[in-house]
Amino acid sequence: MGWGGTKNGALLKLAAVRFDAFITVDQNLPYQQNAMHLPLPVIVLAAKSNALADLLRVVSGLKNALAGLQAGLCLAVSG
């Protein structure tokens, strides 16, 4: 998308225009951004690692989180 190097706040604003949710593995993001001011829901995948096998373990939790989306929500999903 050409957004490489874009910082969190600006990245979230860009994403809000094109997407319904922002899914990340950056577990520091909730501490760097005020959830009440987020332009779209943020879901943090709290897996053991960023390896595909570990991320697949949180997919069912991710599906549940996506069902209850609302702006200003920052939710961690673990497996």
N, C-alpha and C positions, 0 to 999 in steps of 0.2 A: 504494500500500500504506500510505500515511500515514507513511512512514519519513523524509520530508524533514528534513534537518538533523541526522539521527542520525550520530554519529561512527563511524569505522571499526570499532573494537572492538565496540561495541554493535550496529552494523549487521551485522557478521559473525555475531554470536550470534543475532540475529533471523533472518537468512537461513538459518542452519543448521537451524532448525526446519522450514522450508518447502521448501528447495531442496537439490539434490545437489551443486551447485557455485556459486561466486560468480565471475561474469565481469565484469571491469572494464576501463576504459581508464586508470585511475589508476596511472601507472607509479611513483608514490612509495609506494604501498601496501606493497610488499615491504620497504621500508626502515622503515616505520612499525609493522609488525606482525611478531611472531616466528612464522615459519611452523610451527614445531613445536607451537605452542599454538593454531593455527587450528582452529576447530570444523568446517570443511569445506574442500575444495580451493579454491584461488583461481587463476584464470587471468587474466593480464593481457594484453590485446590491445595489442601494440606495433606499431601501425600508424603510417603517416606523419602522419596527422591523425585526428580523430574524424569526418571526412566519410564518408558511407556508402560511396562508391566505394573509399576507402582501407581501411575496415573489411572490406569484402567480399574483399579480397586476402588476409586472414588466416583466412578461413573453413576452408580445408582443414587448416591447422595446428590450428585450434580443434577440428575434428572428431577429429583424432588425439589431441589432449590429453584430450578428454572420454572417450576409450576407456580411458585408464589412470588414472582418478581414484582418489585416496586422501586421507584427511584428513591435514592437515599438509603438503600439497604446495602450493607456490606456484610457478607456472610462467608464464613469459612466452612468448607466441606471436607470431611475426612473419611477414610475408609474403614 
